[in-house]
Amino acid sequence: MRKAPHGVLAAFQHVDAAAQAIRQLKELGYRDFTTYTPVPNHEIMNAVGHTVSPVRVWTLVGGLTGCFCGFAMTMWMSYDYPIVVGGKPIGSIPPYIVIMFELTILLGALSTLAGLVFHTIRSHRAAAFDPRFTNDLIGIFVRCPPERYTAVQRTLQQAGAMEVRVEK
């Protein structure tokens, strides 16, 4: 288990106060902070400036690859073993839509999982945590050097933090 880095941890009871604290921290130049909320909240996400997840590109590429592979596989097998069934042409597409769909779903799901694991490992950073953040409080952990602790504490308290403590 990794040890949490040094910084300031604040607990907020109200979403507005937490969002205001995040905006103030960003105005002061702090970009290295972690937020915790018990449920997804659009106001906090907007304050943090979350971008759209890059995992969706993995899903798209996996799905398109699956669809193409399903098409290529069925056409290759049709022309490799040409058997006329029901008077249909050898390369008839409608019977193979099911296989193309199934491979689209399979490779899309597997690539989504791979993208999720890749981006989670890549962006994971240790941060201080309080179990109350999973229940009813909103938490903000700001990584900063020890000489900036008082300024960050003051900013968070002025924004309406219920509790602010230094994590060493």
C-alpha positions as CSV (number, residue, x, y, z in Angstrom):
1,M,0.0,0.0,0.0
2,R,1.3,3.4,-0.9
3,K,1.8,6.1,1.6
4,A,-0.3,9.2,1.0
5,P,1.7,12.3,0.0
6,H,1.9,15.5,2.0
7,G,-0.9,18.0,1.6
8,V,-4.1,19.4,3.0
9,L,-7.3,17.5,3.3
10,A,-10.6,19.3,3.7
11,A,-14.2,18.0,4.2
12,F,-17.2,19.9,2.9
13,Q,-20.8,19.3,3.7
14,H,-22.2,21.4,0.9
15,V,-21.6,21.0,-2.9
16,D,-21.6,24.8,-3.5
17,A,-18.8,25.4,-0.9
18,A,-16.7,22.5,-2.4
19,A,-17.1,23.8,-5.9
20,Q,-16.2,27.3,-4.8
21,A,-13.1,26.0,-3.0
22,I,-12.0,24.2,-6.1
23,R,-12.4,27.3,-8.2
24,Q,-10.4,29.4,-5.7
25,L,-7.6,26.8,-5.6
26,K,-7.4,26.8,-9.4
27,E,-7.3,30.6,-9.4
28,L,-4.3,30.4,-6.9
29,G,-2.6,28.1,-9.3
30,Y,-3.1,24.7,-7.6
31,R,-3.7,22.0,-10.2
32,D,-2.7,18.9,-8.2
33,F,-5.7,18.0,-6.1
34,T,-8.0,15.1,-5.7
35,T,-11.8,15.4,-5.0
36,Y,-14.0,12.8,-3.4
37,T,-17.8,12.8,-3.6
38,P,-20.3,10.1,-2.5
39,V,-22.2,10.5,-5.7
40,P,-21.3,12.0,-9.1
41,N,-21.9,15.7,-9.1
42,H,-21.9,17.9,-12.2
43,E,-21.1,21.1,-10.4
44,I,-17.9,19.7,-8.9
45,M,-17.0,18.0,-12.2
46,N,-17.4,21.4,-14.0
47,A,-15.3,23.1,-11.3
48,V,-12.5,20.6,-11.6
49,G,-12.7,20.7,-15.4
50,H,-13.1,17.1,-16.1
51,T,-12.7,16.2,-19.8
52,V,-14.5,13.4,-21.6
53,S,-13.0,10.0,-20.8
54,P,-10.4,8.7,-23.3
55,V,-11.7,5.1,-22.7
56,R,-14.5,5.8,-25.2
57,V,-11.9,5.9,-28.0
58,W,-10.8,2.4,-27.0
59,T,-14.4,1.2,-27.1
60,L,-14.9,2.7,-30.6
61,V,-11.7,1.2,-32.0
62,G,-12.4,-2.2,-30.4
63,G,-16.0,-2.2,-31.8
64,L,-14.9,-1.2,-35.3
65,T,-12.1,-3.8,-35.2
66,G,-14.6,-6.5,-34.1
67,C,-17.1,-5.6,-36.9
68,F,-14.3,-5.6,-39.5
69,C,-12.9,-8.9,-38.2
70,G,-16.4,-10.5,-38.3
71,F,-16.9,-9.4,-41.8
72,A,-13.4,-10.4,-43.0
73,M,-13.6,-13.8,-41.2
74,T,-17.0,-14.7,-42.6
75,M,-16.2,-13.6,-46.2
76,W,-12.9,-15.4,-46.1
77,M,-14.6,-18.6,-44.9
78,S,-17.3,-18.3,-47.5
79,Y,-14.9,-18.0,-50.4
80,D,-12.4,-20.5,-48.9
81,Y,-15.2,-23.2,-48.7
82,P,-17.7,-22.1,-51.4
83,I,-21.0,-23.9,-50.8
84,V,-24.1,-22.6,-52.4
85,V,-26.9,-22.8,-49.8
86,G,-30.5,-21.8,-50.6
87,G,-29.6,-20.2,-53.9
88,K,-27.8,-17.4,-52.2
89,P,-24.5,-16.0,-53.6
90,I,-21.3,-17.1,-52.0
91,G,-20.5,-13.8,-50.3
92,S,-24.0,-13.0,-49.0
93,I,-23.8,-10.4,-46.2
94,P,-27.2,-10.7,-44.3
95,P,-26.5,-14.1,-42.7
96,Y,-23.2,-12.9,-41.3
97,I,-24.6,-9.7,-39.6
98,V,-25.1,-11.7,-36.4
99,I,-21.4,-12.8,-36.3
100,M,-20.3,-9.2,-37.1
101,F,-22.5,-7.9,-34.3
102,E,-21.3,-10.4,-31.8
103,L,-17.6,-9.7,-32.5
104,T,-18.3,-5.9,-32.4
105,I,-19.8,-6.3,-28.9
106,L,-17.0,-8.8,-27.7
107,L,-14.1,-6.7,-28.9
108,G,-15.7,-3.5,-27.9
109,A,-16.2,-4.7,-24.3
110,L,-12.7,-6.2,-24.1
111,S,-11.1,-3.1,-25.4
112,T,-13.2,-1.0,-23.0
113,L,-11.8,-3.1,-20.1
114,A,-8.3,-2.8,-21.4
115,G,-8.6,1.0,-21.8
116,L,-10.1,1.4,-18.3
117,V,-7.2,-0.6,-16.8
118,F,-4.6,1.3,-18.8
119,H,-5.9,4.7,-17.9
120,T,-6.5,3.8,-14.3
121,I,-2.9,2.6,-13.8
122,R,-1.6,5.6,-15.7
123,S,-3.4,8.2,-13.7
124,H,-3.5,6.6,-10.3
125,R,-1.9,8.7,-7.6
126,A,-2.0,8.1,-3.9
127,A,-4.0,10.7,-1.9
128,A,-5.3,11.1,1.6
129,F,-8.8,9.7,2.2
130,D,-11.5,9.8,4.9
131,P,-14.2,7.1,4.9
132,R,-16.8,9.8,5.5
133,F,-16.3,10.8,1.9
134,T,-18.2,7.7,0.8
135,N,-21.2,8.5,2.9
136,D,-22.2,12.2,3.1
137,L,-19.2,14.5,2.8
138,I,-17.2,15.9,-0.1
139,G,-13.5,15.8,0.2
140,I,-10.7,17.8,-1.4
141,F,-7.0,16.8,-1.0
142,V,-4.5,19.3,-2.2
143,R,-0.9,18.2,-2.7
144,C,1.4,21.1,-1.7
145,P,4.8,21.7,-0.1
146,P,4.8,22.3,3.7
147,E,5.4,26.1,3.3
148,R,2.0,26.4,1.5
149,Y,0.0,24.5,4.1
150,T,-1.3,27.7,5.9
151,A,-2.4,29.4,2.7
152,V,-4.2,26.4,1.4
153,Q,-5.9,25.8,4.8
154,R,-7.0,29.4,4.9
155,T,-8.5,29.2,1.4
156,L,-10.4,26.0,2.2
157,Q,-11.7,27.4,5.5
158,Q,-12.9,30.6,3.8
159,A,-14.7,28.6,1.2
160,G,-16.7,26.9,3.9
161,A,-14.9,23.7,4.8
162,M,-16.3,21.8,7.8
163,E,-12.9,20.4,8.7
164,V,-9.4,21.1,7.4
165,R,-6.3,19.1,8.4
166,V,-2.7,18.7,7.3
167,E,-1.8,15.1,6.1
168,K,1.9,14.3,6.6
